[in-house]
Amino acid sequence: MPDTHARLSASSAKRWMSCPPSVRLEEQFPDSGSEYAAEGTLAHSLAETILRYNNSEISKKAFSTRFNKIKADPMYNREMQDYIEDYTQRVWEIANEVKAACPDARVLFEQRLDVSEYVPDGFGTGDVVIVADDMVNIIDLKYGKGVGVSAKDNPQLRLYGLGAYLEHSMLYDIRRIQMTIIQPRLENISVEELTAEELLDWAEREVRPKAAQAYAGEGEFKVGDHCRFCKARVTCRVRAEYNLELTKLDFVDPALLTDEEIGEVLRRADELDHWVKDVTGFALAEALKGTKYEGWKLVEGTSRRRYTDQDAIAMRLTTEGWEEDEIYKPQELIGITEMTKLIGKKKFEELLSGLVIKPEGKPTLAPESDKRPELNRVAEAKQDFDNKMDE
């Protein structure tokens, strides 16, 4: 579950470690939830309920009460149920692997993990914590499907691991910390394992100084993908200056730019696009509250005409002699995403997997850190040409 009431929470560690002064800057802005955050919270509640019931921590009656409350939420659907069942199944696979080597291993859910030894007032909440003789395993559910999240060098997961180590190292001789991210909607499972020495060294070198800076509102502002979840992202001057640096290129004919300059534009384009959308959305919201921006005014947007009563329209037209197949569109299936939500992921795969294809995607430019393999269309074209010559 998301960490709450911690200024330097584990869940926001990437942000405050990358840009320490942003923490104090964010305090000027109110919390604003999102539909995605609410969906993630519901998915976590469902996962916790199922796991606690599986582990005999709650009765069948208590499970039914909690489950029915979750099902009553408008965001619940069969697809969520299937994905969370996949997640909980994987959790038990990991737990059983640990228990095979250490029968006395403990499996804990929604554990508060204190890291205040390194981070002022810092803590996080571990979705699943498995403690064995010489190791601790952190499992974190990510319900989002926008971007795959890696456990490698992940500050949030490492802080969870650090908190679990500090909590249990007095009773257990913990030498290894394994951190696992499970992202069921992307079929993404990512793992990082560190020795206790490596984790403690990271905490001392990286976390302690950055946390002290962040808590004091000191340090250097830095722009990056961590900005997207910062409450100050719209009006942050450093972010604005970073994005406006592109204007130094004057947007001349791309053919006149060097390869290095084009690469720089590509590197910044995604962040620039997000920044423009953030500022535009903020300006509209403020204009609706009465704020005036020089050179701009609030106007009615473009709208399309629509029918008020389709049945009445159909009756009037058929009475006048038009046939139904002339005035109605042919019937079509709902989309794959909507169908999956309707019948559930498992039923979809059982009934329709052989009737769905995923065409080859159009080539697109992506940063080198992207997990997808690089295309070599020049080599492919040459191979196609050679094959045709051999025919």
C-alpha positions as a Python dict, from the first residue, in 0.01 Angstrom:
ca = {
    (1, 'M'): (0, 0, 0),
    (2, 'P'): (117, 359, -54),
    (3, 'D'): (319, 512, 229),
    (4, 'T'): (126, 780, 415),
    (5, 'H'): (223, 1071, 642),
    (6, 'A'): (599, 1037, 580),
    (7, 'R'): (768, 1347, 444),
    (8, 'L'): (1050, 1129, 309),
    (9, 'S'): (853, 817, 224),
    (10, 'A'): (1009, 514, 60),
    (11, 'S'): (759, 535, -225),
    (12, 'S'): (884, 882, -320),
    (13, 'A'): (1253, 802, -261),
    (14, 'K'): (1352, 825, -626),
    (15, 'R'): (1223, 1182, -631),
    (16, 'W'): (1377, 1311, -308),
    (17, 'M'): (1707, 1135, -369),
    (18, 'S'): (1730, 1275, -724),
    (19, 'C'): (1606, 1623, -634),
    (20, 'P'): (1637, 1679, -255),
    (21, 'P'): (1495, 2036, -232),
    (22, 'S'): (1174, 1932, -410),
    (23, 'V'): (1039, 1788, -83),
    (24, 'R'): (1000, 2126, 86),
    (25, 'L'): (881, 2281, -239),
    (26, 'E'): (600, 2024, -260),
    (27, 'E'): (469, 2124, 83),
    (28, 'Q'): (319, 2435, -78),
    (29, 'F'): (81, 2222, -283),
    (30, 'P'): (-222, 2018, -171),
    (31, 'D'): (-241, 1643, -216),
    (32, 'S'): (-445, 1546, -520),
    (33, 'G'): (-528, 1183, -581),
    (34, 'S'): (-580, 1027, -921),
    (35, 'E'): (-798, 755, -1067),
    (36, 'Y'): (-488, 542, -1120),
    (37, 'A'): (-384, 581, -757),
    (38, 'A'): (-733, 486, -639),
    (39, 'E'): (-730, 181, -867),
    (40, 'G'): (-390, 80, -730),
    (41, 'T'): (-509, 118, -372),
    (42, 'L'): (-810, -104, -441),
    (43, 'A'): (-589, -367, -608),
    (44, 'H'): (-358, -366, -305),
    (45, 'S'): (-655, -407, -70),
    (46, 'L'): (-778, -703, -274),
    (47, 'A'): (-431, -862, -272),
    (48, 'E'): (-393, -816, 103),
    (49, 'T'): (-739, -964, 169),
    (50, 'I'): (-668, -1274, -42),
    (51, 'L'): (-320, -1326, 103),
    (52, 'R'): (-433, -1294, 464),
    (53, 'Y'): (-717, -1539, 402),
    (54, 'N'): (-481, -1783, 229),
    (55, 'N'): (-250, -1755, 530),
    (56, 'S'): (-539, -1824, 775),
    (57, 'E'): (-505, -1478, 929),
    (58, 'I'): (-871, -1389, 877),
    (59, 'S'): (-1185, -1602, 892),
    (60, 'K'): (-1402, -1689, 595),
    (61, 'K'): (-1666, -1449, 726),
    (62, 'A'): (-1415, -1165, 757),
    (63, 'F'): (-1285, -1244, 408),
    (64, 'S'): (-1637, -1233, 262),
    (65, 'T'): (-1709, -901, 431),
    (66, 'R'): (-1390, -742, 300),
    (67, 'F'): (-1422, -897, -45),
    (68, 'N'): (-1783, -782, -87),
    (69, 'K'): (-1681, -429, 9),
    (70, 'I'): (-1406, -436, -255),
    (71, 'K'): (-1644, -576, -520),
    (72, 'A'): (-1886, -292, -450),
    (73, 'D'): (-1623, -39, -557),
    (74, 'P'): (-1690, 91, -912),
    (75, 'M'): (-1325, 31, -1001),
    (76, 'Y'): (-1342, -341, -929),
    (77, 'N'): (-1379, -573, -1228),
    (78, 'R'): (-1314, -934, -1322),
    (79, 'E'): (-988, -836, -1489),
    (80, 'M'): (-853, -693, -1161),
    (81, 'Q'): (-956, -1012, -981),
    (82, 'D'): (-766, -1228, -1231),
    (83, 'Y'): (-451, -1017, -1222),
    (84, 'I'): (-443, -1006, -843),
    (85, 'E'): (-497, -1382, -826),
    (86, 'D'): (-196, -1419, -1059),
    (87, 'Y'): (2, -1195, -825),
    (88, 'T'): (-96, -1380, -507),
    (89, 'Q'): (-15, -1713, -673),
    (90, 'R'): (333, -1586, -754),
    (91, 'V'): (375, -1461, -396),
    (92, 'W'): (302, -1809, -262),
    (93, 'E'): (539, -1966, -514),
    (94, 'I'): (819, -1744, -381),
    (95, 'A'): (717, -1804, -19),
    (96, 'N'): (705, -2181, -68),
    (97, 'E'): (1050, -2179, -230),
    (98, 'V'): (1185, -2001, 78),
    (99, 'K'): (999, -2235, 316),
    (100, 'A'): (1138, -2540, 138),
    (101, 'A'): (1483, -2431, 255),
    (102, 'C'): (1366, -2277, 582),
    (103, 'P'): (1037, -2425, 715),
    (104, 'D'): (1019, -2164, 992),
    (105, 'A'): (1024, -1870, 749),
    (106, 'R'): (769, -1599, 835),
    (107, 'V'): (542, -1441, 575),
    (108, 'L'): (419, -1094, 672),
    (109, 'F'): (179, -859, 495),
    (110, 'E'): (154, -479, 490),
    (111, 'Q'): (446, -431, 726),
    (112, 'R'): (550, -85, 838),
    (113, 'L'): (924, -66, 771),
    (114, 'D'): (1112, 198, 970),
    (115, 'V'): (1422, 353, 813),
    (116, 'S'): (1448, 656, 1043),
    (117, 'E'): (1805, 551, 1133),
    (118, 'Y'): (1901, 680, 788),
    (119, 'V'): (1601, 892, 682),
    (120, 'P'): (1450, 1147, 923),
    (121, 'D'): (1100, 1024, 1017),
    (122, 'G'): (1129, 782, 726),
    (123, 'F'): (929, 466, 678),
    (124, 'G'): (754, 262, 414),
    (125, 'T'): (501, -18, 388),
    (126, 'G'): (611, -354, 252),
    (127, 'D'): (336, -542, 70),
    (128, 'V'): (494, -879, 151),
    (129, 'V'): (797, -945, 371),
    (130, 'I'): (938, -1297, 395),
    (131, 'V'): (1193, -1352, 671),
    (132, 'A'): (1410, -1664, 677),
    (133, 'D'): (1730, -1770, 855),
    (134, 'D'): (1981, -1574, 650),
    (135, 'M'): (1768, -1366, 414),
    (136, 'V'): (1473, -1135, 384),
    (137, 'N'): (1261, -1106, 70),
    (138, 'I'): (1053, -799, -11),
    (139, 'I'): (772, -836, -266),
    (140, 'D'): (611, -522, -403),
    (141, 'L'): (293, -514, -613),
    (142, 'K'): (282, -260, -894),
    (143, 'Y'): (-66, -260, -1049),
    (144, 'G'): (7, 5, -1311),
    (145, 'K'): (49, -94, -1674),
    (146, 'G'): (192, 221, -1828),
    (147, 'V'): (562, 147, -1783),
    (148, 'G'): (749, -160, -1663),
    (149, 'V'): (918, -98, -1328),
    (150, 'S'): (1257, -251, -1257),
    (151, 'A'): (1380, -363, -915),
    (152, 'K'): (1739, -291, -1019),
    (153, 'D'): (1879, 15, -839),
    (154, 'N'): (1525, 95, -721),
    (155, 'P'): (1545, 329, -417),
    (156, 'Q'): (1193, 243, -298),
    (157, 'L'): (1258, -131, -293),
    (158, 'R'): (1600, -87, -137),
    (159, 'L'): (1454, 123, 144),
    (160, 'Y'): (1194, -148, 204),
    (161, 'G'): (1478, -400, 216),
    (162, 'L'): (1673, -175, 452),
    (163, 'G'): (1373, -136, 682),
    (164, 'A'): (1313, -511, 688),
    (165, 'Y'): (1680, -575, 762),
    (166, 'L'): (1686, -325, 1049),
    (167, 'E'): (1363, -475, 1189),
    (168, 'H'): (1469, -839, 1183),
    (169, 'S'): (1849, -849, 1192),
    (170, 'M'): (1859, -865, 1571),
    (171, 'L'): (1682, -1203, 1568),
    (172, 'Y'): (1804, -1335, 1232),
    (173, 'D'): (2153, -1350, 1083),
    (174, 'I'): (2041, -1180, 763),
    (175, 'R'): (2310, -1184, 496),
    (176, 'R'): (2103, -1142, 179),
    (177, 'I'): (1818, -908, 89),
    (178, 'Q'): (1608, -997, -215),
    (179, 'M'): (1368, -739, -357),
    (180, 'T'): (1101, -839, -607),
    (181, 'I'): (859, -628, -810),
    (182, 'I'): (557, -806, -956),
    (183, 'Q'): (363, -612, -1219),
    (184, 'P'): (86, -856, -1321),
    (185, 'R'): (-75, -646, -1593),
    (186, 'L'): (256, -634, -1781),
    (187, 'E'): (365, -986, -1684),
    (188, 'N'): (674, -815, -1545),
    (189, 'I'): (872, -969, -1260),
    (190, 'S'): (1197, -796, -1167),
    (191, 'V'): (1439, -900, -893),
    (192, 'E'): (1744, -747, -730),
    (193, 'E'): (1949, -921, -463),
    (194, 'L'): (2210, -750, -246),
    (195, 'T'): (2422, -861, 43),
    (196, 'A'): (2354, -691, 375),
    (197, 'E'): (2692, -517, 342),
    (198, 'E'): (2606, -380, -2),
    (199, 'L'): (2269, -249, 114),
    (200, 'L'): (2410, -86, 427),
    (201, 'D'): (2692, 71, 225),
    (202, 'W'): (2436, 217, -19),
    (203, 'A'): (2229, 350, 270),
    (204, 'E'): (2531, 518, 426),
    (205, 'R'): (2677, 662, 104),
    (206, 'E'): (2362, 756, -86),
    (207, 'V'): (2060, 766, 141),
    (208, 'R'): (2185, 935, 456),
    (209, 'P'): (2330, 1250, 292),
    (210, 'K'): (2045, 1289, 41),
    (211, 'A'): (1783, 1239, 312),
    (212, 'A'): (1947, 1502, 531),
    (213, 'Q'): (1947, 1749, 241),
    (214, 'A'): (1586, 1673, 151),
    (215, 'Y'): (1464, 1709, 508),
    (216, 'A'): (1637, 2046, 537),
    (217, 'G'): (1518, 2163, 195),
    (218, 'E'): (1874, 2185, 70),
    (219, 'G'): (2065, 2040, -224),
    (220, 'E'): (2039, 2087, -598),
    (221, 'F'): (1723, 2080, -808),
    (222, 'K'): (1751, 1821, -1084),
    (223, 'V'): (1517, 1751, -1376),
    (224, 'G'): (1433, 1392, -1472),
    (225, 'D'): (1153, 1141, -1508),
    (226, 'H'): (1099, 1170, -1131),
    (227, 'C'): (945, 1514, -1200),
    (228, 'R'): (626, 1358, -1335),
    (229, 'F'): (498, 1274, -988),
    (230, 'C'): (617, 1591, -816),
    (231, 'K'): (343, 1825, -696),
    (232, 'A'): (559, 2125, -791),
    (233, 'R'): (623, 2001, -1145),
    (234, 'V'): (404, 2261, -1317),
    (235, 'T'): (548, 2579, -1169),
    (236, 'C'): (902, 2457, -1095),
    (237, 'R'): (1136, 2715, -1248),
    (238, 'V'): (1429, 2476, -1287),
    (239, 'R'): (1215, 2235, -1488),
    (240, 'A'): (1089, 2522, -1704),
    (241, 'E'): (1442, 2648, -1772),
    (242, 'Y'): (1556, 2296, -1858),
    (243, 'N'): (1282, 2251, -2116),
    (244, 'L'): (1317, 2600, -2260),
    (245, 'E'): (1684, 2531, -2334),
    (246, 'L'): (1566, 2360, -2652),
    (247, 'T'): (1480, 2703, -2791),
    (248, 'K'): (1854, 2768, -2820),
    (249, 'L'): (1845, 2541, -3123),
    (250, 'D'): (1589, 2780, -3280),
    (251, 'F'): (1412, 2477, -3431),
    (252, 'V'): (1588, 2521, -3764),
    (253, 'D'): (1557, 2270, -4046),
    (254, 'P'): (1645, 1935, -3882),
    (255, 'A'): (1881, 1865, -4172),
    (256, 'L'): (2103, 2147, -4044),
    (257, 'L'): (2134, 2003, -3695),
    (258, 'T'): (2419, 1771, -3606),
    (259, 'D'): (2350, 1411, -3506),
    (260, 'E'): (2444, 1505, -3149),
    (261, 'E'): (2192, 1792, -3148),
    (262, 'I'): (1916, 1571, -3287),
    (263, 'G'): (1997, 1314, -3020),
    (264, 'E'): (1969, 1586, -2755),
    (265, 'V'): (1627, 1692, -2889),
    (266, 'L'): (1509, 1330, -2883),
    (267, 'R'): (1641, 1288, -2529),
    (268, 'R'): (1446, 1588, -2406),
    (269, 'A'): (1135, 1552, -2621),
    (270, 'D'): (946, 1322, -2384),
    (271, 'E'): (1009, 1542, -2081),
    (272, 'L'): (922, 1853, -2288),
    (273, 'D'): (593, 1696, -2397),
    (274, 'H'): (500, 1611, -2037),
    (275, 'W'): (597, 1959, -1919),
    (276, 'V'): (384, 2135, -2183),
    (277, 'K'): (84, 1915, -2097),
    (278, 'D'): (135, 1978, -1725),
    (279, 'V'): (149, 2356, -1771),
    (280, 'T'): (-146, 2362, -2012),
    (281, 'G'): (-362, 2153, -1779),
    (282, 'F'): (-268, 2369, -1479),
    (283, 'A'): (-339, 2692, -1667),
    (284, 'L'): (-685, 2571, -1772),
    (285, 'A'): (-772, 2466, -1418),
    (286, 'E'): (-662, 2805, -1286),
    (287, 'A'): (-849, 2992, -1562),
    (288, 'L'): (-1167, 2811, -1463),
    (289, 'K'): (-1112, 2952, -1113),
    (290, 'G'): (-1083, 3305, -1251),
    (291, 'T'): (-711, 3351, -1318),
    (292, 'K'): (-633, 3568, -1621),
    (293, 'Y'): (-324, 3506, -1836),
    (294, 'E'): (-205, 3790, -2060),
    (295, 'G'): (-287, 3715, -2422),
    (296, 'W'): (-522, 3428, -2339),
    (297, 'K'): (-893, 3393, -2268),
    (298, 'L'): (-1130, 3114, -2168),
    (299, 'V'): (-1359, 3010, -2454),
    (300, 'E'): (-1601, 2729, -2530),
    (301, 'G'): (-1424, 2433, -2685),
    (302, 'T'): (-1522, 2254, -3005),
    (303, 'S'): (-1814, 2014, -2965),
    (304, 'R'): (-1995, 1772, -3193),
    (305, 'R'): (-2364, 1737, -3254),
    (306, 'R'): (-2521, 1426, -3106),
    (307, 'Y'): (-2861, 1257, -3107),
    (308, 'T'): (-3085, 1309, -2806),
    (309, 'D'): (-3310, 1004, -2865),
    (310, 'Q'): (-3180, 733, -3100),
    (311, 'D'): (-3497, 522, -3079),
    (312, 'A'): (-3716, 818, -3177),
    (313, 'I'): (-3485, 900, -3468),
    (314, 'A'): (-3490, 541, -3593),
    (315, 'M'): (-3870, 524, -3571),
    (316, 'R'): (-3912, 851, -3760),
    (317, 'L'): (-3673, 747, -4040),
    (318, 'T'): (-3814, 395, -4085),
    (319, 'T'): (-4164, 543, -4096),
    (320, 'E'): (-4043, 764, -4379),
    (321, 'G'): (-3920, 462, -4573),
    (322, 'W'): (-3552, 416, -4487),
    (323, 'E'): (-3437, 59, -4411),
    (324, 'E'): (-3274, -30, -4079),
    (325, 'D'): (-2953, -150, -4248),
    (326, 'E'): (-2925, 197, -4402),
    (327, 'I'): (-2948, 393, -4080),
    (328, 'Y'): (-2766, 155, -3840),
    (329, 'K'): (-2395, 73, -3834),
    (330, 'P'): (-2303, -297, -3860),
    (331, 'Q'): (-2271, -463, -3518),
    (332, 'E'): (-1911, -489, -3393),
    (333, 'L'): (-1735, -645, -3094),
    (334, 'I'): (-1617, -432, -2806),
    (335, 'G'): (-1238, -380, -2790),
    (336, 'I'): (-990, -626, -2640),
    (337, 'T'): (-929, -421, -2324),
    (338, 'E'): (-1301, -377, -2259),
    (339, 'M'): (-1365, -746, -2335),
    (340, 'T'): (-1093, -852, -2089),
    (341, 'K'): (-1255, -641, -1818),
    (342, 'L'): (-1595, -791, -1901),
    (343, 'I'): (-1508, -1163, -1894),
    (344, 'G'): (-1179, -1162, -1703),
    (345, 'K'): (-820, -1231, -1808),
    (346, 'K'): (-833, -1608, -1749),
    (347, 'K'): (-1160, -1659, -1938),
    (348, 'F'): (-1033, -1438, -2219),
    (349, 'E'): (-719, -1651, -2258),
    (350, 'E'): (-919, -1974, -2229),
    (351, 'L'): (-1178, -1884, -2493),
    (352, 'L'): (-1014, -1632, -2723),
    (353, 'S'): (-634, -1663, -2709),
    (354, 'G'): (-620, -1840, -3047),
    (355, 'L'): (-834, -1572, -3208),
    (356, 'V'): (-623, -1271, -3113),
    (357, 'I'): (-302, -1159, -3283),
    (358, 'K'): (-56, -883, -3201),
    (359, 'P'): (74, -733, -3526),
    (360, 'E'): (432, -615, -3554),
    (361, 'G'): (456, -260, -3423),
    (362, 'K'): (568, 33, -3636),
    (363, 'P'): (932, 131, -3581),
    (364, 'T'): (976, 404, -3322),
    (365, 'L'): (1274, 571, -3158),
    (366, 'A'): (1332, 483, -2793),
    (367, 'P'): (1612, 556, -2544),
    (368, 'E'): (1887, 295, -2517),
    (369, 'S'): (1759, 203, -2169),
    (370, 'D'): (1439, 65, -2328),
    (371, 'K'): (1412, -313, -2280),
    (372, 'R'): (1295, -383, -2635),
    (373, 'P'): (1559, -522, -2873),
    (374, 'E'): (1703, -285, -3130),
    (375, 'L'): (1578, -314, -3486),
    (376, 'N'): (1825, -318, -3771),
    (377, 'R'): (1611, -232, -4070),
    (378, 'V'): (1911, -165, -4296),
    (379, 'A'): (2042, -517, -4238),
    (380, 'E'): (1691, -662, -4276),
    (381, 'A'): (1640, -482, -4608),
    (382, 'K'): (1975, -611, -4737),
    (383, 'Q'): (1882, -965, -4630),
    (384, 'D'): (1546, -937, -4810),
    (385, 'F'): (1727, -816, -5123),
    (386, 'D'): (1981, -1099, -5106),
    (387, 'N'): (1703, -1355, -5059),
    (388, 'K'): (1522, -1226, -5367),
    (389, 'M'): (1843, -1243, -5572),
    (390, 'D'): (1888, -1607, -5469),
    (391, 'E'): (1538, -1705, -5580),
}
